Amino acid sequence: MEAFQGFLDSEKGQIGCLVILGDFFEFFFGFKKFFIREKSSAFTDYLPVFNKLQSLYREGTQIKYFEGNHDFFLRSFFSEQFGMEVEVYPDGYEERLEGKRVFIAHGDLSNPKQWAYRIFRGILKNSVTYRLIQVAGPRISRWVARKLSDLSYEKYHNDVQPASPPAFKAFARQKFLEGFEVVILGHSHFAEEVEEWIDGRRCFYYNVGDWMIHRSFLRFTPPDRFQLERYHGG
């Protein structure tokens, strides 16, 4: 978190729009004020980052948040708790950048063969589960989320990815065939850039990688420059 705050400080005055592709924290749920006495009681250890985002927002930076598999029910969280108008997207979204069709998503639904995960995700991300989490409150919910997260990391994640997951590139190619020129995903923890020509169109797939280990991010500079970078400060 300290490195991320340092990164935002180093980019002060240069960020027109900050796009967060989900899984920003280990567990992030948009608890309503009715269920928590004050904003600091739900995610006390996250407050330094929230305050930094709030400062960025007040300076005129637009913020967009794409929910991942660790983020739930955030649509009104930022406005209710911190007075920030953040665009929240539970799923993928089409963006227009300098006339180009760009598809942006967290990326956890990129592999259609992961049917068990899709069922599990459907159980987690529905109104009934949301109500149960609200009633359980931050302490119990975060304990359960930590246990599930530990199981997930043991099964799916290593510190070093030996190769790029092929399902993400296949997903991007399908989007190219649908007319998109740029596809931007996260989730894989593997930063990469892939160029492909489809029907005479130059298309790009980017994965932003991860912040926890590699401090990787994607920078877009108008009119058409995308660049994968790493933050080395902090």
C-alpha positions in Angstrom: 0.0 0.0 0.0 2.9 2.4 0.8 4.3 1.8 -2.7 1.0 2.5 -4.3 0.6 5.7 -2.4 4.2 6.6 -3.5 3.2 5.8 -7.1 0.2 8.2 -7.0 2.4 10.9 -5.5 5.0 10.5 -8.3 2.2 10.8 -10.9 0.5 13.8 -9.2 -0.9 16.2 -11.8 -0.4 13.8 -14.7 -3.3 11.3 -14.2 -6.5 12.3 -16.1 -8.2 9.0 -15.4 -7.2 6.2 -13.0 -8.6 2.8 -13.9 -8.4 0.0 -11.3 -9.0 -3.5 -12.6 -10.2 -5.1 -9.4 -8.7 -7.2 -6.6 -7.4 -4.0 -5.2 -7.5 -5.5 -1.7 -7.8 -9.1 -0.4 -11.5 -8.5 0.4 -13.4 -5.4 -0.5 -17.2 -5.2 0.1 -19.4 -2.2 -0.1 -20.9 -2.2 3.3 -23.7 0.2 3.8 -23.5 2.9 6.5 -26.5 1.3 8.2 -24.3 -1.7 9.1 -21.2 0.1 10.2 -21.0 3.0 12.6 -18.3 4.9 10.9 -16.4 4.6 7.6 -13.1 3.6 9.3 -14.7 0.5 11.1 -15.1 -1.6 7.9 -11.6 -1.4 6.4 -9.4 0.5 8.9 -6.2 -0.8 7.3 -7.3 0.4 3.9 -7.9 4.0 4.9 -4.5 5.4 3.8 -5.3 4.3 0.2 -8.9 5.5 0.3 -7.7 8.9 1.6 -5.1 9.1 -1.2 -7.7 8.2 -3.8 -10.0 10.9 -2.3 -7.3 13.4 -2.6 -6.7 12.4 -6.2 -10.4 12.7 -7.0 -10.6 16.2 -5.4 -7.7 17.3 -7.7 -9.8 16.4 -10.7 -8.8 12.9 -11.6 -11.6 10.6 -12.9 -11.6 7.2 -11.2 -13.1 3.9 -12.6 -13.2 0.7 -10.8 -13.8 -2.8 -12.3 -14.8 -5.3 -9.8 -12.7 -8.5 -9.6 -13.3 -11.7 -7.8 -12.3 -10.1 -4.5 -14.5 -7.0 -4.9 -18.3 -7.0 -4.2 -21.2 -4.5 -4.4 -19.1 -1.3 -4.7 -21.5 0.7 -6.8 -22.4 3.2 -4.1 -19.6 2.6 -1.6 -17.2 5.4 -2.7 -19.9 8.0 -2.8 -21.5 7.0 0.5 -18.3 6.6 2.5 -15.9 9.0 0.9 -17.9 11.5 -1.2 -16.2 10.3 -4.4 -18.1 9.7 -7.7 -16.4 6.6 -8.9 -17.6 4.7 -11.9 -18.0 1.1 -10.8 -18.3 -1.8 -13.3 -19.3 -5.2 -12.0 -18.3 -6.8 -15.3 -16.6 -5.8 -18.6 -17.2 -2.6 -20.4 -16.6 -1.0 -23.8 -14.6 2.2 -23.7 -13.8 4.6 -26.6 -10.2 5.9 -26.6 -9.4 8.3 -29.4 -11.9 6.5 -31.6 -10.7 3.0 -30.9 -13.0 0.3 -29.5 -11.5 -0.9 -26.2 -12.8 -3.7 -24.1 -11.8 -3.5 -20.4 -12.5 -6.1 -17.7 -11.0 -7.7 -14.6 -10.5 -10.9 -16.6 -11.7 -13.7 -14.3 -14.4 -14.7 -16.8 -11.9 -15.1 -19.7 -11.7 -18.8 -19.6 -15.0 -20.5 -20.5 -13.7 -23.9 -19.5 -13.6 -22.8 -15.8 -17.3 -23.7 -15.4 -16.9 -24.6 -11.7 -15.4 -21.2 -11.0 -18.3 -19.5 -12.9 -20.8 -21.3 -10.7 -19.0 -20.4 -7.6 -18.7 -16.8 -8.8 -22.5 -16.7 -9.5 -23.1 -17.9 -5.9 -20.9 -15.2 -4.5 -22.1 -12.3 -6.6 -25.8 -12.2 -6.2 -28.3 -10.3 -4.0 -28.9 -13.0 -1.5 -25.2 -13.4 -0.7 -24.8 -9.6 -0.5 -27.5 -9.4 2.1 -25.9 -12.2 4.1 -22.5 -10.5 4.0 -24.1 -7.2 5.1 -25.8 -8.9 8.1 -22.6 -10.8 9.0 -20.7 -7.6 9.1 -17.0 -6.7 8.3 -15.3 -8.8 10.9 -16.9 -12.2 10.2 -17.0 -11.6 6.4 -13.3 -10.8 6.2 -12.4 -13.9 8.2 -14.4 -16.1 5.8 -12.9 -14.3 2.8 -9.4 -14.8 4.1 -9.9 -18.5 4.4 -11.3 -18.8 0.9 -8.5 -16.6 -0.5 -5.9 -18.8 1.1 -7.4 -21.8 -0.6 -7.5 -20.0 -3.9 -3.9 -18.9 -3.8 -2.7 -22.4 -3.0 -4.5 -23.7 -6.0 -4.1 -21.0 -8.7 -1.3 -18.5 -7.9 2.5 -18.7 -7.8 4.9 -15.9 -7.2 6.4 -16.4 -10.7 4.2 -17.4 -13.7 6.2 -19.7 -16.0 4.2 -18.7 -19.0 1.3 -16.5 -20.1 -2.1 -18.2 -19.5 -3.4 -19.0 -23.1 -7.1 -18.5 -22.2 -6.6 -14.7 -21.9 -5.1 -14.3 -25.4 -7.8 -16.5 -26.8 -10.4 -14.3 -25.1 -8.8 -11.2 -26.5 -8.7 -12.7 -30.0 -12.5 -13.3 -29.8 -13.0 -9.7 -28.9 -10.9 -8.6 -31.8 -13.2 -10.7 -34.1 -16.2 -8.8 -32.5 -14.7 -5.5 -33.7 -12.6 -4.4 -30.7 -9.1 -3.1 -31.4 -7.8 -3.1 -27.8 -8.5 -5.5 -25.0 -7.2 -4.8 -21.4 -7.4 -7.3 -18.7 -6.0 -8.2 -15.3 -6.5 -11.2 -13.0 -3.7 -13.4 -14.5 -0.9 -11.7 -12.5 1.1 -11.9 -15.8 1.9 -8.6 -17.5 2.0 -8.9 -21.2 1.4 -7.2 -24.5 0.3 -9.0 -27.6 -0.1 -7.5 -31.1 -2.3 -9.2 -33.7 -3.6 -8.3 -37.1 -7.3 -9.2 -37.7 -8.8 -8.5 -41.1 -6.3 -5.7 -41.8 -6.8 -4.2 -38.3 -3.9 -3.8 -35.9 -5.1 -5.1 -32.5 -3.5 -5.2 -29.1 -4.1 -7.2 -26.0 -2.7 -5.9 -22.7 -2.6 -7.5 -19.3 -1.7 -5.1 -16.5 -0.2 -7.9 -14.4 -0.1 -7.3 -10.7 0.9 -4.7 -8.2 1.6 -7.0 -5.2 4.8 -8.4 -6.6 5.7 -6.7 -9.9 4.3 -3.2 -9.4 3.2 -3.3 -13.0 0.6 -1.0 -14.7 -0.5 0.2 -18.1 -0.2 3.8 -19.1 -2.3 5.3 -21.9 -1.1 8.5 -23.5 -3.3 10.1 -26.1 -3.7 9.8 -29.0 -2.7 6.1 -29.2 0.2 5.2 -27.0 -0.1 2.3 -24.6 2.9 1.3 -22.5 3.3 -1.4 -19.8 5.5 -0.1 -17.0 6.7 -0.9 -13.5 6.9 1.4 -10.5 10.4 1.2 -9.0 10.1 3.7 -6.3 9.1 3.3 -2.6 
